């Protein structure tokens, strides 16, 4: 369907403002690795820098290519951030530094890259999205096989399933620059060792880099870039409010008419669309004469529309009185480059009387190619319903003219004879307004004859002596015919406008009813009732609940048989219409349409007609599509309202739980302090020595648990305000070990501290609390005979604090390890409140660091705290302190 134009200048202005607030994305798209995307991006960046643009390189992968590395020298390259993962030190794009630097343009290579664990976002395209929201322009690179929508197509071509994909919506408003290289030239680069190492290049030549596969990927890349240019042109035309008098790319519009010849025109348009690789739209113009078509040709029109839909066309019905002008206007609105229309073999006399729609389209469609498909006359001749009262219009016209003549005869003493011909135009206008076109013509004939018979000499004969009366008679007949035709045309336009107004009123009423309902069953009942009344059909809504079909909306529906159930399930699973009068499971009694929204499939709408007639008439197809969309949106609104209520209930519950936990922790803290003081005062010798040690240990553990509750309450209320100061992490580690009673000769904790580690600007209390939680966790769930290792590493400019144990380790699905109240069963992280690691994560992030967890080689787990190099205190600052 045609894109919706902004309703007014204010809306276009707001869209322009929103577009200006975001950064602009430029994507260098290639068909395969090695085509020169990064090289082209760096070349353009150097040109932009020479123009005065502030350009920074966030990430640029040279892959060892010297010519690419040379382009980096004049550009500012941001240092990357380091992450430890499974014993490897990984370098990733530092988004925080980029946001702080805020250049005008930043280069971020390899959009589909997966970030290392511990990064803010798991995917690099998410980093790019955040930069764009911040108003920073971004240039990036991607290969065509990494686009999500083309993943299946690329897999079918290359027989390789690409795992790193990028959603297409990130590229919706991007400027795509296709970096193209012929397959032969790319293979030459590969053989020369400019893409992969020699041992890798051999495998690539035999698997991925074959001429046929590269040619197919090249076609996909160029076609995607062309469609992006076309879409951006459409958006710019919408935002600017300019007319679409020019087109880019190929779009087809086919005029569908009744008769078997219409099917031939549809098939010809499909073949042309396939040759041009173009989208196409099937348009039906509902004029007054078209609505008069009935019977077999009406059914044939529906079949032609169904054929176009099955061949992949978009359907559109337009109400108009001038068919040719409506086709041209619709082609301009769709920005079609080709119009396909059928033309029957008519006589010149017929075309002189009725005109030729094809000729009118050719004459008016400037700048658009028109393809005329010859159609047999027998197929194209319209069949119209027989008039049950063929003499009604002539007789009524005669009565109107006779009444007018009687009134004129009575008024002749008071009026001028020269005004008689003008007065006889009145019954013609009345007939054209009240009757059909035939009535207007008959009234013109009767008026001319009445003027000759009653008001010209010799009276009461059809003979005319005076040349002036002959001219008056001819002019009266001509004017009466023209006035009657114009009045009839105005009447048809009024009928068409009234039909459109009724349609809009029905849709508005339906939308209003749907918007006022809050129950799913009631919504389904009202929707089915309104749809059934508007389309004269039976309607139901079918959904799947608990692996079974559930029918709503119609208490008197006929039970679905096996074929109908299969059609409903097929529509639910595939999102395409199925059932009666469709190309899928046509033997069903019901026709099913998907109720699909952004949230997924809300269900399907089933419609049926008790008789053997077609379920949906052609002129109701557009109305049905609108009703389906409105019904789907109504069900989507119910789902969103239910989710909003659930979120509100969860928020209230979380607030209550946080207040309860904080209150309990405060109330228990004072008596617990007294208990701890009492246990510390009891001598640890004597017959109850072991019980005293247990009481001391458990009371201290209970104190740490209450502290966790208090800190959780602080986090939930946003009360964490780190007090940054220069501290020595060695002192913090020593204080933590004293608190945990791990400083004596029988300690289970060993330390490996970098002697050259400088002071760090951080919050000592928060870091101390994190270390207590991590070391206590490791001590609790590691074997008594094993040692816990605490490492402090400052050798790579960043500060790394690691706690290593020899417990069972972490399971593969430990992604939620740092979530609140999360306890992973079957690991060394079981027991406790499930708050410790969540608190640790929040505290570390509050001081600008990150925390990760992974399995340790040889068994056990490793918890690592990384503090960025920005927290290091220089020697001069340390001396001043």
C-alpha positions in Angstrom: 0.0 0.0 0.0 1.1 3.5 -0.5 2.9 5.2 2.4 0.7 7.5 4.4 1.5 11.2 3.9 1.8 13.4 6.9 -1.6 14.9 7.6 -0.3 18.5 7.9 2.8 20.7 8.0 3.0 20.5 11.8 3.4 16.7 11.7 6.1 17.0 9.0 7.9 19.6 11.1 7.9 17.3 14.2 9.2 14.4 12.2 12.0 16.6 10.9 12.8 17.8 14.4 13.0 14.2 15.7 15.2 13.2 12.8 17.6 16.1 13.5 17.9 15.1 17.2 19.3 11.7 16.3 22.7 11.0 14.9 23.0 10.0 11.2 24.1 6.4 10.4 26.1 5.7 7.3 26.5 2.0 6.5 29.2 0.6 4.1 27.6 -2.5 2.8 29.5 -5.3 1.1 28.7 -8.7 -0.4 31.6 -10.5 1.3 34.7 -9.9 3.3 37.5 -8.2 1.5 35.6 -5.9 -0.8 37.1 -2.8 0.8 34.4 -1.6 3.2 36.7 -0.4 5.9 39.1 1.1 3.4 36.3 3.1 1.8 35.0 4.2 5.2 38.5 5.4 6.2 38.9 7.3 2.9 35.6 9.1 3.4 36.5 9.8 7.0 39.8 11.5 5.9 37.9 13.6 3.4 35.4 14.6 6.1 38.2 15.5 8.4 39.8 17.7 5.8 36.5 19.5 5.5 36.6 20.4 9.2 34.5 17.6 10.7 35.6 16.2 14.1 36.2 12.6 13.2 37.2 9.9 15.7 37.9 6.2 15.1 36.2 4.1 17.7 36.9 0.7 16.1 38.7 0.0 12.8 39.8 -3.6 12.0 42.7 -3.5 9.6 43.2 -7.4 9.6 46.8 -6.9 9.0 46.4 -5.0 5.7 49.1 -2.3 5.5 47.2 -0.1 3.0 44.2 0.1 5.4 46.5 0.8 8.4 48.1 3.7 6.6 44.7 5.4 6.4 44.4 5.3 10.2 47.5 7.4 10.8 46.0 10.9 10.2 42.9 10.0 12.3 42.3 10.1 16.0 42.0 6.5 17.3 40.3 6.0 20.7 41.9 3.4 23.0 39.9 0.3 23.5 38.6 -1.2 26.7 40.1 -4.5 28.0 38.0 -7.4 29.2 39.2 -10.8 30.6 37.3 -13.8 29.3 38.2 -17.4 29.8 41.9 -16.6 30.4 42.0 -14.2 27.4 42.4 -10.5 27.4 39.9 -9.0 24.9 39.8 -5.5 23.4 36.4 -3.9 22.8 34.9 -0.6 21.8 34.8 1.8 24.7 31.3 3.4 24.4 31.6 5.4 27.7 34.7 7.1 26.3 33.0 7.8 23.0 30.0 9.4 24.8 32.3 11.5 26.9 34.4 12.6 23.8 31.3 13.3 21.7 32.8 13.7 18.2 30.8 14.8 15.3 31.5 11.5 13.5 32.7 8.3 14.9 33.8 5.2 13.0 32.7 1.8 14.4 33.7 -1.1 12.2 31.9 -4.5 12.0 28.4 -3.7 13.0 27.5 -7.3 13.5 30.3 -8.0 16.0 29.4 -9.7 19.3 30.9 -7.9 22.3 32.8 -9.7 25.1 31.1 -10.6 28.3 31.1 -7.7 30.7 30.4 -5.0 28.0 27.4 -2.8 28.5 25.7 -4.3 25.4 26.0 -7.8 24.1 26.1 -6.6 20.5 28.0 -3.8 18.8 24.9 -2.6 16.9 23.4 -1.8 20.3 26.4 0.4 21.0 25.8 2.2 17.7 22.1 2.6 18.5 23.0 4.3 21.8 25.5 6.6 20.0 22.8 7.6 17.5 20.3 8.4 20.3 22.9 10.6 21.8 23.1 12.6 18.6 26.5 11.4 17.4 26.9 10.5 13.7 28.2 7.0 13.1 29.8 5.3 10.2 30.0 1.5 10.2 30.5 -1.6 8.0 28.5 -4.8 7.4 28.3 -7.7 5.0 24.9 -8.6 3.4 24.9 -12.0 5.1 24.6 -10.4 8.5 21.2 -8.9 7.9 18.5 -10.7 9.8 15.9 -10.6 7.0 18.3 -12.1 4.5 19.7 -14.7 6.8 17.7 -17.6 5.4 18.3 -16.5 1.8 22.1 -16.3 2.3 22.1 -19.7 4.1 20.4 -21.2 1.0 23.0 -19.6 -1.3 26.2 -20.3 0.7 25.1 -23.3 2.8 26.5 -21.5 5.8 24.2 -20.2 8.6 25.5 -16.9 9.9 25.0 -16.6 13.6 25.9 -12.9 14.1 23.0 -10.9 12.6 21.7 -7.4 12.8 18.0 -6.5 12.9 16.9 -4.6 9.8 15.3 -1.8 11.8 18.7 -0.4 12.8 19.3 0.3 9.1 15.9 1.8 8.4 17.0 5.4 8.4 20.6 4.8 7.5 22.4 5.9 4.3 23.6 2.8 2.6 26.8 2.9 0.6 27.4 -0.2 -1.5 31.0 -1.1 -1.7 31.1 -3.3 -4.8 33.8 -5.6 -6.2 33.3 -8.1 -9.0 33.6 -11.8 -8.0 36.7 -12.3 -10.2 38.5 -9.3 -8.6 37.6 -10.5 -5.1 38.9 -14.0 -5.8 42.2 -12.5 -7.1 42.6 -10.5 -3.9 42.0 -13.7 -1.9 44.6 -15.7 -3.9 47.0 -12.8 -3.4 46.7 -13.2 0.4 45.1 -9.8 0.9 42.0 -11.1 2.7 43.0 -14.3 4.6 46.2 -16.2 5.4 47.3 -18.7 2.7 46.1 -21.8 4.6 42.7 -20.1 5.3 42.4 -18.7 1.7 42.5 -22.2 0.2 39.5 -23.4 2.3 37.6 -20.1 1.5 38.1 -20.6 -2.2 36.6 -24.1 -2.2 33.7 -23.2 0.1 32.5 -19.6 0.4 34.5 -17.6 -2.3 33.1 -19.3 -5.4 32.0 -17.2 -8.4 28.4 -18.3 -8.3 28.0 -17.7 -4.5 29.8 -14.3 -4.7 27.6 -13.2 -7.7 24.4 -14.1 -5.8 25.6 -12.2 -2.7 26.6 -9.3 -4.8 23.1 -9.2 -6.4 21.5 -9.3 -2.9 23.8 -6.4 -1.7 23.1 -4.2 -4.6 19.4 -4.8 -4.6 19.2 -4.1 -0.8 21.2 -0.8 -1.4 18.8 0.2 -4.2 15.7 -0.5 -2.1 17.2 1.6 0.7 17.8 4.5 -1.6 14.2 4.2 -2.9 12.9 4.1 0.7 14.9 7.1 1.7 13.6 9.0 -1.3 10.0 8.2 -0.3 10.7 9.4 3.3 12.2 12.6 2.0 9.3 13.3 -0.2 6.9 12.7 2.7 8.8 15.0 5.0 9.2 17.7 2.5 5.6 17.6 1.4 6.6 17.5 -2.3 4.6 15.6 -4.9 5.8 12.3 -6.1 5.9 13.3 -9.8 9.1 11.2 -10.3 9.9 7.7 -9.4 13.0 5.7 -8.6 13.1 2.0 -9.0 10.3 0.0 -10.6 6.8 -0.2 -9.2 3.9 -1.7 -11.1 0.2 -0.9 -10.9 -2.3 -3.1 -12.7 -6.0 -2.1 -13.3 -8.2 -5.1 -12.6 -11.5 -5.3 -14.4 -14.4 -7.8 -14.5 -14.3 -10.7 -17.0 -11.8 -13.4 -17.9 -9.8 -10.8 -19.7 -9.0 -9.2 -16.3 -7.2 -12.4 -15.3 -5.0 -12.2 -18.4 -4.1 -8.6 -17.5 -3.1 -9.7 -13.9 -0.9 -12.6 -15.2 0.8 -10.2 -17.7 1.5 -7.8 -14.8 3.0 -10.6 -12.7 5.3 -11.6 -15.5 6.4 -8.0 -16.0 6.9 -7.5 -12.2 9.1 -10.6 -12.1 11.2 -9.5 -15.0 11.8 -6.1 -13.4 12.1 -7.5 -9.8 9.5 -4.9 -8.8 6.6 -4.7 -6.4 3.1 -4.4 -7.8 -0.3 -3.3 -6.8 -3.7 -4.4 -8.2 -6.2 -1.6 -8.2 -10.0 -1.8 -8.7 -11.8 1.5 -9.4 -15.4 1.4 -8.0 -17.4 3.7 -10.2 -21.1 4.0 -10.6 -21.0 1.8 -13.8 -18.7 -0.7 -12.1 -21.0 -1.1 -9.2 -23.8 -1.9 -11.7 -21.9 -5.0 -12.9 -23.5 -8.1 -11.5 -23.7 -11.9 -11.7 -20.9 -14.0 -13.3 -18.7 -10.9 -14.0 -19.0 -9.8 -10.4 -17.7 -13.2 -9.3 -15.0 -13.0 -12.0 -13.8 -9.7 -10.6 -13.5 -11.3 -7.2 -11.6 -14.2 -8.8 -9.3 -11.7 -10.5 -8.5 -10.0 -7.2 -7.9 -13.4 -5.5 -5.5 -14.3 -8.4 -3.6 -11.0 -8.0 -3.3 -11.6 -4.2 -2.1 -15.2 -4.7 0.6 -13.9 -7.1 1.9 -11.5 -4.6 0.2 -8.2 -5.4 -1.1 -5.7 -2.9 -4.8 -5.0 -3.3 -6.4 -1.6 -3.4 -10.0 -0.5 -4.0 -10.7 3.2 -4.9 -14.1 4.8 -5.2 -14.3 7.3 -8.1 -16.5 8.5 -10.9 -13.8 9.0 -13.5 -12.0 5.7 -13.9 -9.2 6.9 -16.1 -8.3 9.9 -13.9 -8.6 7.8 -10.8 -6.1 5.3 -12.2 -3.6 8.1 -13.1 -4.0 9.7 -9.6 -3.5 6.3 -7.9 -0.4 5.6 -10.0 1.0 9.0 -8.9 0.2 8.3 -5.2 1.9 4.9 -5.5 4.8 6.4 -7.5 4.3 3.6 -10.0 6.7 3.5 -12.9 4.6 1.2 -15.0 0.8 0.9 -15.5 -0.7 -2.3 -16.9 -4.2 -2.0 -18.3 -6.4 -4.1 -20.5 -8.1 -2.8 -23.7 -10.9 -4.6 -25.5 -11.4 -4.6 -29.2 -14.2 -2.1 -29.6 -15.6 -0.4 -32.6 -14.8 3.3 -33.3 -18.5 4.1 -32.8 -18.4 2.5 -29.3 -15.2 4.4 -28.4 -16.7 7.7 -29.7 -19.8 7.3 -27.6 -18.2 5.8 -24.4 -14.5 6.7 -24.7 -11.5 4.5 -24.0 -10.1 4.2 -20.5 -6.8 3.0 -21.9 -6.4 6.0 -24.2 -7.3 8.3 -21.4 -4.7 6.8 -19.1 -2.0 7.0 -21.9 -2.9 10.7 -22.5 -2.8 11.7 -18.8 -0.1 9.5 -17.3 2.9 11.7 -18.1 6.3 10.2 -17.3 4.8 6.7 -16.6 5.0 3.8 -19.0 1.6 2.2 -19.9 1.4 -1.4 -21.0 -1.8 -2.1 -22.9 -2.9 -5.8 -22.9 -5.4 -6.7 -25.7 -8.5 -8.4 -24.3 -11.3 -10.2 -26.2 -14.5 -8.1 -26.5 -16.7 -10.9 -25.3 -14.8 -11.2 -22.0 -14.8 -7.4 -21.5 -18.4 -6.5 -22.3 -20.1 -5.7 -18.9 -23.2 -7.6 -17.8 -25.6 -5.4 -16.0 -28.6 -6.3 -14.0 -31.9 -6.2 -15.9 -34.1 -3.3 -15.0 -37.4 -4.7 -13.5 -39.2 -1.5 -14.5 -37.8 -0.5 -17.9 -40.5 2.1 -18.6 -40.4 3.8 -15.2 -37.8 6.4 -16.0 -39.3 7.5 -19.3 -42.8 7.7 -17.8 -41.6 9.7 -14.8 -39.7 12.0 -17.0 -42.9 12.5 -19.1 -44.9 13.2 -16.0 -42.4 15.9 -14.9 -42.3 17.5 -18.3 -46.1 17.4 -18.6 -46.6 19.0 -15.2 -44.1 21.7 -16.1 -46.0 22.3 -19.4 -49.3 22.7 -17.6 -47.8 25.2 -15.1 -46.3 27.2 -18.0 -49.6 27.3 -19.8 -51.3 28.7 -16.8 -48.5 31.3 -16.3 -48.3 32.4 -20.0 -50.3 35.6 -19.4 -47.8 36.8 -16.8 -44.5 35.6 -18.4 -42.6 36.3 -21.6 -42.8 33.6 -24.3 -39.0 33.9 -24.6 -38.6 32.4 -21.1 -40.5 29.2 -21.9 -37.4 27.3 -23.1 -35.6 28.2 -19.9 -38.5 27.0 -17.8 -38.5 23.7 -19.6 -35.0 23.0 -18.3 -36.3 22.7 -14.8 -37.9 19.2 -15.3 -34.7 18.1 -16.9 -32.7 19.1 -13.8 -35.3 17.5 -11.5 -35.2 14.3 -13.5 -31.4 14.1 -13.5 -31.4 14.7 -9.7 -34.1 12.2 -8.9 -33.7 9.6 -11.6 -30.8 7.9 -13.3 -28.9 9.0 -16.4 -31.6 7.5 -18.7 -34.3 9.5 -16.9 -32.4 12.7 -17.6 -32.0 11.9 -21.3 -35.7 11.1 -21.6 -36.7 14.3 -19.9 -34.5 16.3 -22.3 -36.3 14.6 -25.2 -39.7 15.2 -23.8 -38.9 18.8 -23.0 -37.7 19.5 -26.6 -40.7 17.8 -28.1 -43.1 19.7 -25.7 -41.5 23.0 -26.6 -42.0 22.2 -30.3 -45.6 20.9 -29.9 -47.0 23.5 -27.5 -44.9 26.7 -27.8 -43.9 27.0 -31.5 -46.0 27.9 -34.5 -47.9 26.1 -35.8 -49.1 25.0 -32.4 -50.0 21.4 -31.5 -47.9 20.0 -34.3 -44.3 18.9 -34.7 -43.7 21.1 -37.6 -41.5 24.2 -37.4 -41.7 27.0 -39.8 -39.6 29.7 -38.3 -35.7 29.3 -38.6 -35.5 31.0 -35.1 -37.7 28.3 -33.6 -35.5 25.6 -35.2 -32.5 27.1 -33.6 -34.3 27.5 -30.3 -35.4 23.8 -30.5 -31.9 22.6 -31.2 -30.3 24.7 -28.5 -33.0 23.5 -26.0 -32.4 19.9 -26.8 -28.6 20.3 -26.6 -28.7 22.3 -23.4 -31.2 19.9 -21.8 -29.0 16.9 -22.7 -25.9 18.6 -21.3 -27.6 19.8 -18.1 -29.1 16.3 -17.6 -25.7 14.6 -18.1 -24.0 17.0 -15.7 -26.7 16.6 -13.1 -26.5 12.9 -13.4 -22.7 13.0 -13.0 -23.1 15.1 -9.9 -25.6 12.6 -8.6 -23.2 9.7 -9.1 -20.4 11.7 -7.4 -22.7 12.3 -4.5 -23.6 8.6 -4.3 -19.9 7.7 -4.4 -19.0 10.3 -1.7 -21.9 9.1 0.4 -20.6 5.5 0.1 -17.1 6.6 1.2 -18.6 8.6 4.0 -20.7 5.6 5.2 -17.6 3.5 5.0 -15.6 6.0 7.1 -18.4 6.3 9.6 -18.7 2.6 9.9 -14.9 2.3 10.6 -15.0 5.2 13.1 -18.0 3.7 14.9 -16.2 0.3 15.0 -13.0 1.8 16.3 -15.0 3.7 18.9 -16.7 0.6 20.1 -13.4 -1.4 20.2 -11.7 1.4 22.2 -14.3 1.3 25.0 -14.0 -2.4 25.8 -11.8 -4.0 28.5 -12.7 -7.6 28.3 -11.4 -10.1 25.8 -14.7 -12.0 25.4 -16.7 -8.9 25.2 -14.3 -7.4 22.6 -14.6 -10.5 20.5 -18.4 -10.5 20.7 -18.7 -6.9 19.7 -16.2 -7.2 16.9 -17.8 -10.3 15.4 -21.3 -8.7 15.7 -20.2 -5.5 14.0 -18.2 -7.3 11.3 -21.1 -9.6 10.6 -23.5 -6.7 10.3 -21.3 -4.6 8.0 -20.4 -7.5 5.7 -23.5 -9.6 6.0 -21.5 -12.6 7.2 -21.0 -14.8 10.2 -17.8 -14.0 12.2 -15.8 -15.7 14.9 -12.4 -15.1 16.5 -10.2 -18.2 17.0 -7.1 -18.4 19.2 -4.9 -21.2 20.7 -5.0 -21.6 24.4 -3.5 -24.5 26.2 -2.7 -26.2 22.9 -6.4 -26.2 21.8 -8.5 -23.9 19.6 -10.8 -21.5 21.4 -13.6 -19.8 19.6 -15.0 -16.5 20.8 -17.4 -13.8 19.6 -20.4 -15.8 18.3 -22.6 -17.8 20.5 -24.5 -19.4 17.5 -21.5 -20.4 15.4 -21.4 -23.7 13.6 -18.9 -26.0 15.2 -15.6 -26.1 13.2 -15.0 -29.4 11.4 -11.5 -30.8 10.8 -10.9 -28.8 7.6 -11.9 -25.6 9.2 -9.7 -26.3 12.2 -6.8 -27.1 9.9 -7.3 -23.8 8.1 -7.5 -21.8 11.4 -4.3 -23.5 12.6 -2.5 -22.8 9.3 -3.4 -19.1 9.5 -2.3 -18.9 13.1 1.1 -20.5 12.3 1.8 -18.8 9.0 0.0 -15.5 9.3 -1.6 -15.8 5.9 -5.3 -16.1 5.0 -6.7 -19.6 4.5 -9.9 -21.4 4.0 -12.8 -20.8 1.6 -12.1 -18.6 -1.5 -8.3 -18.7 -0.8 -5.5 -20.7 -2.2 -5.1 -22.7 1.0 -7.6 -25.4 2.2 -10.3 -24.0 -0.1 -12.6 -26.8 1.0 -13.2 -25.2 4.4 -16.5 -23.5 5.1 -14.8 -20.6 6.9 -12.3 -18.0 5.6 -9.7 -17.1 8.2 -7.6 -13.9 8.4 -4.7 -13.3 10.8 -5.0 -10.7 13.6 -1.4 -9.8 13.6 0.2 -6.9 15.5 3.7 -5.9 16.6 3.2 -8.1 19.6 2.6 -11.2 17.5 -0.4 -13.1 16.5 -3.5 -12.1 18.5 -5.7 -14.8 16.8 -7.6 -15.2 13.6 -10.9 -13.8 12.3 -13.1 -16.4 10.7 -15.9 -15.3 8.4 -18.5 -17.4 6.6 -21.6 -17.0 4.5 -24.4 -19.5 4.8 -25.1 -19.6 1.0 -22.7 -20.8 -1.6 -21.9 -17.2 -2.7 -18.4 -15.8 -2.3 -17.6 -15.0 1.3 -16.4 -11.4 0.6 -17.6 -9.3 -2.2 -14.9 -7.4 -4.1 -16.1 -4.0 -3.0 -15.9 -5.2 0.6 -12.3 -6.3 0.5 -10.9 -3.0 1.6 -13.4 -2.7 4.4 -12.6 -6.2 5.6 -8.9 -5.4 5.7 -9.6 -2.3 7.8 -11.9 -4.2 10.2 -9.2 -6.9 10.6 -6.6 -4.3 11.5 -8.9 -2.6 14.0 -9.8 -5.9 15.6 -6.2 -6.9 15.9 -5.3 -3.5 17.5 -8.2 -3.8 19.9 -6.8 -7.2 21.1 -3.3 -5.8 21.2 -4.5 -3.0 23.5 -6.1 -5.5 25.9 -2.8 -7.4 26.1 -0.9 -4.2 26.7 -3.3 -3.1 29.4 -3.0 -6.5 31.1 0.8 -6.2 31.0 0.6 -2.7 32.4 -1.5 -3.9 35.3 0.9 -6.7 35.9 3.9 -4.3 35.9 2.0 -1.9 38.3 1.3 -4.8 40.6 4.9 -6.0 40.5 6.1 -2.4 41.2 3.8 -2.1 44.2 4.9 -5.5 45.5 8.5 -4.7 45.1 8.1 -1.4 46.9 6.3 -3.2 49.8 8.9 -5.9 49.9 11.7 -3.3 49.9 10.1 -1.4 52.7 9.5 -4.6 54.7 13.0 -5.8 54.3 14.4 -2.4 55.3 12.2 -2.2 58.3 13.1 -5.8 59.4 16.8 -5.2 59.0 16.7 -2.0 61.0 14.6 -3.6 63.8 16.9 -6.6 64.1 20.2 -4.8 63.9 20.2 -3.4 67.4 19.4 -6.7 69.3 21.8 -8.5 67.0 24.6 -6.1 67.9 24.0 -6.9 71.5 24.0 -10.7 70.8 27.3 -10.4 69.0 28.9 -8.4 71.8 27.7 -11.0 74.3 29.1 -13.9 72.3 32.4 -12.1 72.0 32.5 -11.6 75.7 32.0 -15.4 76.5 35.3 -17.2 76.9 36.0 -19.7 74.2 37.4 -22.3 76.6 35.6 -24.9 78.6 32.9 -27.5 77.9 30.9 -25.2 75.6 33.8 -23.9 73.5 32.5 -25.3 70.2 29.0 -23.9 70.9 30.4 -20.5 71.6 32.4 -20.5 68.3 29.3 -21.5 66.4 27.3 -18.7 68.0 29.9 -16.2 67.1 30.2 -17.4 63.5 26.4 -17.6 62.9 25.7 -14.2 64.6 28.4 -12.6 62.3 26.8 -14.3 59.3 23.4 -13.0 60.4 24.8 -9.6 60.7 26.2 -9.7 57.1 22.8 -10.9 56.0 21.0 -7.9 57.6 23.6 -5.6 56.1 22.7 -7.1 52.7 19.1 -6.3 53.3 19.9 -2.7 54.2 22.1 -2.3 51.2 19.4 -3.8 48.9 17.0 -1.2 50.3 19.5 1.6 49.5 19.9 0.3 45.9 16.2 0.1 45.3 15.7 3.7 46.6 18.6 5.0 44.5 20.5 6.1 47.6 23.9 4.9 46.5 26.1 8.0 46.4 29.8 6.9 46.1 32.3 9.0 48.0 35.3 8.9 45.8 38.7 9.2 47.4 42.3 7.9 46.8 42.6 4.6 48.5 45.0 1.7 48.6 43.3 -1.5 47.6 45.9 -3.5 49.6 44.6 -1.9 52.8 41.0 -2.8 51.8 41.9 -6.4 51.2 43.7 -6.6 54.5 40.7 -5.1 56.3 38.3 -7.5 54.7 40.4 -10.5 55.7 40.4 -9.2 59.3 36.6 -8.9 59.3 36.4 -12.5 58.0 38.9 -13.8 60.6 41.2 -14.9 57.8 44.5 -13.4 59.0 46.0 -16.1 61.2 48.2 -19.0 60.4 45.3 -21.3 59.6 43.7 -18.9 57.1 42.1 -20.4 54.0 42.7 -17.2 51.9 45.9 -16.5 50.0 46.7 -13.2 48.3 48.6 -12.3 45.1 49.0 -8.5 45.1 50.8 -6.5 42.5 53.5 -4.5 44.4 53.4 -1.6 41.9 49.7 -1.0 42.1 49.0 2.7 42.5 46.2 4.3 44.5 42.7 4.1 43.1 40.1 6.8 43.2 37.0 4.9 44.4 34.6 4.4 47.4 36.5 2.3 50.0 33.3 1.2 51.8 31.5 -0.1 48.7 34.5 -2.0 47.4 35.1 -3.5 50.9 31.5 -4.6 51.0 31.8 -6.3 47.6 35.0 -8.1 48.6 33.4 -9.4 51.8 30.5 -10.8 49.9 32.7 -12.5 47.3 35.2 -14.0 49.7 32.6 -15.1 52.2 30.7 -16.7 49.3 33.8 -18.6 48.2 34.7 -19.7 51.7 31.2 -21.0 52.4 30.8 -23.1 49.3 34.4 -24.4 48.7 35.9 -27.5 50.3 37.5 -26.9 53.7 40.8 -28.3 52.3 40.9 -25.8 49.4 42.4 -22.4 49.3 40.8 -19.1 48.2 43.0 -16.9 46.1 42.5 -13.1 46.0 44.5 -11.4 43.2 45.2 -7.7 42.7 46.5 -7.0 39.2 47.5 -3.5 37.9 49.9 -4.5 35.1 47.7 -3.5 32.1 46.7 0.0 33.2 43.4 -1.3 34.5 42.8 -2.5 38.0 41.6 -6.1 38.3 40.5 -7.7 41.6 39.8 -11.4 41.3 38.5 -14.0 43.8 39.2 -17.6 42.7 37.9 -20.7 44.5 38.0 -24.5 43.9 34.3 -25.2 44.2 32.1 -27.0 41.7 32.0 -24.0 39.4 29.2 -22.3 37.5 26.6 -24.1 35.3 26.4 -23.2 31.6 23.1 -21.3 32.1 24.5 -18.9 34.7 23.4 -15.7 32.8 21.2 -14.6 35.7 23.8 -15.0 38.3 23.8 -11.3 39.3 20.0 -11.0 39.4 18.2 -10.2 42.6 17.2 -13.2 44.7 18.9 -15.5 42.2 20.4 -18.7 43.6 21.8 -21.2 41.1 21.1 -24.7 42.4 23.8 -27.3 41.9 26.7 -24.9 42.1 28.9 -23.3 44.6 26.6 -20.3 44.6 23.6 -22.0 46.5 22.2 -20.9 49.8 21.9 -17.4 51.3 19.5 -14.8 50.4 20.4 -14.4 46.7 21.2 -10.7 47.3 25.0 -10.8 47.7 26.0 -10.9 44.1 23.3 -8.5 43.0 24.5 -6.0 45.6 28.1 -6.5 44.5 27.2 -5.8 40.9 25.3 -2.6 41.8 28.1 -1.4 44.1 30.8 -2.1 41.5 28.8 -0.3 38.8 28.3 2.7 41.1 32.1 3.2 41.3 32.4 2.9 37.5 33.6 -0.7 37.3 32.2 -4.0 36.1 32.0 -7.5 37.6 32.1 -10.8 35.7 32.0 -14.5 36.7 33.3 -17.5 34.8 34.6 -21.0 35.5 38.2 -21.5 36.5 40.6 -23.9 34.8 40.9 -27.0 36.8 37.6 -26.5 38.6 36.1 -23.7 40.6 34.8 -20.2 39.8 36.4 -16.8 39.2 34.8 -13.5 40.1 36.6 -10.5 38.6 36.1 -6.8 39.4 37.5 -4.5 36.8 38.1 -0.8 37.6 38.9 1.4 34.5 42.2 3.1 34.1 40.5 6.5 34.6 40.3 5.6 38.4 44.1 5.3 38.7 45.7 8.1 40.7 48.9 9.5 39.1 52.1 9.7 41.1 51.9 13.5 41.3 48.4 13.4 42.7 49.4 10.6 45.2 52.4 12.7 46.4 50.1 15.7 46.9 47.6 13.5 48.9 
